[in-house]
Amino acid sequence: MSNTFKFSSRSEKNLQGVNPDLVKVTRRALEISEVDFGITEGFAQPLPPEATCGHR
């Protein structure tokens, strides 16, 4: 099955810095999906210990 969905520039920006294997998964999912979707968040930097009160 093939569709014409493609990620928006915002989704593409959110994929920057994400593990390349995960990017491949998202692209393949979009190719075979019957529903259009986007990437709302991307790579997040780890929080410093003081931001988590030392808990992870």
Z-matrix of the N, CA and C atoms (Angstrom, degrees):
N
C 1 1.451
C 2 1.527 1 108.46
N 3 1.293 2 115.59 1 141.00
C 4 1.458 3 120.16 2 -179.56
C 5 1.524 4 109.01 3 -135.28
N 6 1.311 5 116.18 4 146.92
C 7 1.460 6 120.93 5 177.22
C 8 1.519 7 108.80 6 -134.37
N 9 1.291 8 116.30 7 -177.30
C 10 1.464 9 119.82 8 -178.55
C 11 1.525 10 112.24 9 -111.71
N 12 1.332 11 116.90 10 15.76
C 13 1.460 12 119.44 11 179.60
C 14 1.521 13 110.11 12 -67.36
N 15 1.329 14 115.41 13 144.48
C 16 1.462 15 120.30 14 171.90
C 17 1.520 16 107.97 15 -147.01
N 18 1.319 17 115.92 16 152.87
C 19 1.452 18 120.41 17 -179.03
C 20 1.523 19 110.57 18 -69.34
N 21 1.320 20 115.27 19 142.87
C 22 1.466 21 121.08 20 175.39
C 23 1.526 22 109.04 21 -71.29
N 24 1.308 23 116.08 22 169.06
C 25 1.468 24 119.48 23 177.73
C 26 1.529 25 110.27 24 -62.67
N 27 1.321 26 117.18 25 -32.78
C 28 1.471 27 120.40 26 177.61
C 29 1.531 28 110.82 27 -65.58
N 30 1.335 29 117.04 28 -45.14
C 31 1.464 30 120.35 29 176.92
C 32 1.522 31 110.67 30 -61.50
N 33 1.337 32 116.63 31 -43.02
C 34 1.469 33 120.57 32 178.71
C 35 1.526 34 110.49 33 -59.96
N 36 1.325 35 116.79 34 -41.76
C 37 1.464 36 120.64 35 178.36
C 38 1.527 37 110.16 36 -63.12
N 39 1.332 38 117.09 37 -41.10
C 40 1.459 39 121.07 38 -179.50
C 41 1.525 40 112.40 39 -67.29
N 42 1.317 41 117.82 40 -21.89
C 43 1.464 42 121.23 41 178.33
C 44 1.530 43 112.57 42 -82.26
N 45 1.321 44 117.55 43 -12.06
C 46 1.465 45 120.33 44 179.51
C 47 1.525 46 109.77 45 -64.74
N 48 1.320 47 116.28 46 130.76
C 49 1.453 48 121.62 47 178.62
C 50 1.517 49 113.99 48 87.50
N 51 1.332 50 117.20 49 -5.23
C 52 1.465 51 121.66 50 178.96
C 53 1.525 52 108.52 51 -81.62
N 54 1.324 53 116.30 52 148.88
C 55 1.457 54 121.97 53 178.02
C 56 1.534 55 109.45 54 -48.64
N 57 1.335 56 117.90 55 128.29
C 58 1.466 57 121.32 56 -177.13
C 59 1.531 58 113.93 57 -56.70
N 60 1.321 59 117.41 58 -33.68
C 61 1.467 60 119.55 59 177.98
C 62 1.527 61 110.93 60 -65.76
N 63 1.332 62 116.90 61 -37.81
C 64 1.463 63 120.14 62 177.94
C 65 1.526 64 111.13 63 -69.13
N 66 1.317 65 116.19 64 -35.34
C 67 1.468 66 119.88 65 176.87
C 68 1.530 67 109.36 66 -63.23
N 69 1.338 68 116.97 67 -42.67
C 70 1.466 69 120.72 68 177.90
C 71 1.524 70 110.90 69 -59.86
N 72 1.329 71 116.23 70 -41.85
C 73 1.467 72 120.61 71 179.35
C 74 1.527 73 110.59 72 -62.01
N 75 1.335 74 116.63 73 -45.14
C 76 1.467 75 118.82 74 -178.62
C 77 1.528 76 111.27 75 -65.26
N 78 1.323 77 116.37 76 -38.88
C 79 1.469 78 119.29 77 179.61
C 80 1.531 79 111.06 78 -66.50
N 81 1.320 80 116.17 79 -42.19
C 82 1.471 81 119.70 80 178.63
C 83 1.526 82 110.31 81 -65.52
N 84 1.321 83 116.72 82 -40.89
C 85 1.464 84 120.35 83 178.40
C 86 1.524 85 110.53 84 -59.91
N 87 1.320 86 117.21 85 -41.51
C 88 1.464 87 120.56 86 179.29
C 89 1.530 88 110.73 87 -65.92
N 90 1.337 89 116.64 88 -36.47
C 91 1.469 90 120.82 89 178.80
C 92 1.521 91 112.12 90 -61.54
N 93 1.331 92 117.00 91 -41.11
C 94 1.465 93 120.23 92 -173.28
C 95 1.524 94 113.46 93 -98.63
N 96 1.313 95 116.82 94 -5.42
C 97 1.459 96 121.14 95 -177.86
C 98 1.526 97 111.71 96 -72.88
N 99 1.315 98 115.12 97 146.33
C 100 1.462 99 120.95 98 172.79
C 101 1.525 100 110.41 99 -91.95
N 102 1.331 101 116.07 100 -3.61
C 103 1.461 102 122.50 101 -177.44
C 104 1.526 103 108.83 102 -125.51
N 105 1.311 104 116.74 103 134.00
C 106 1.458 105 121.45 104 176.55
C 107 1.529 106 109.09 105 -73.25
N 108 1.308 107 117.33 106 140.33
C 109 1.460 108 121.22 107 176.19
C 110 1.513 109 109.49 108 -147.14
N 111 1.321 110 115.60 109 165.63
C 112 1.455 111 121.33 110 179.76
C 113 1.513 112 111.13 111 -130.34
N 114 1.310 113 115.12 112 171.83
C 115 1.460 114 122.75 113 177.93
C 116 1.523 115 107.04 114 -102.16
N 117 1.338 116 116.30 115 112.12
C 118 1.465 117 120.22 116 -174.26
C 119 1.520 118 113.39 117 -86.72
N 120 1.330 119 117.00 118 -23.82
C 121 1.463 120 120.71 119 178.28
C 122 1.507 121 108.67 120 -142.35
N 123 1.309 122 115.68 121 158.14
C 124 1.453 123 120.18 122 -178.99
C 125 1.507 124 111.72 123 -123.35
N 126 1.313 125 114.95 124 -140.56
C 127 1.456 126 122.23 125 -177.84
C 128 1.517 127 110.05 126 -69.33
N 129 1.318 128 115.59 127 130.69
C 130 1.469 129 120.77 128 177.66
C 131 1.522 130 109.26 129 -113.00
N 132 1.299 131 116.04 130 135.24
C 133 1.460 132 120.81 131 176.16
C 134 1.529 133 108.86 132 -73.40
N 135 1.345 134 117.98 133 144.06
C 136 1.467 135 119.67 134 176.05
C 137 1.528 136 110.50 135 -60.45
N 138 1.313 137 115.62 136 143.96
C 139 1.459 138 120.26 137 177.64
C 140 1.518 139 110.07 138 -75.81
N 141 1.321 140 118.12 139 145.68
C 142 1.464 141 120.10 140 175.43
C 143 1.532 142 109.32 141 -68.47
N 144 1.333 143 118.03 142 153.54
C 145 1.471 144 120.98 143 -177.62
C 146 1.526 145 113.62 144 -53.11
N 147 1.342 146 117.59 145 -36.83
C 148 1.468 147 118.97 146 -178.41
C 149 1.531 148 112.11 147 -66.47
N 150 1.321 149 117.29 148 -22.77
C 151 1.467 150 120.28 149 179.03
C 152 1.524 151 111.94 150 -79.06
N 153 1.325 152 116.76 151 -18.15
C 154 1.462 153 120.45 152 -179.05
C 155 1.520 154 111.89 153 -112.78
N 156 1.320 155 116.82 154 9.67
C 157 1.475 156 122.46 155 -177.85
C 158 1.526 157 111.03 156 56.06
N 159 1.341 158 116.10 157 29.84
C 160 1.452 159 120.67 158 178.41
C 161 1.518 160 114.21 159 81.58
N 162 1.333 161 118.36 160 0.23
C 163 1.469 162 122.30 161 179.87
C 164 1.520 163 110.17 162 -100.76
N 165 1.288 164 116.31 163 143.40
C 166 1.475 165 121.13 164 176.50
C 167 1.495 166 109.27 165 -129.08
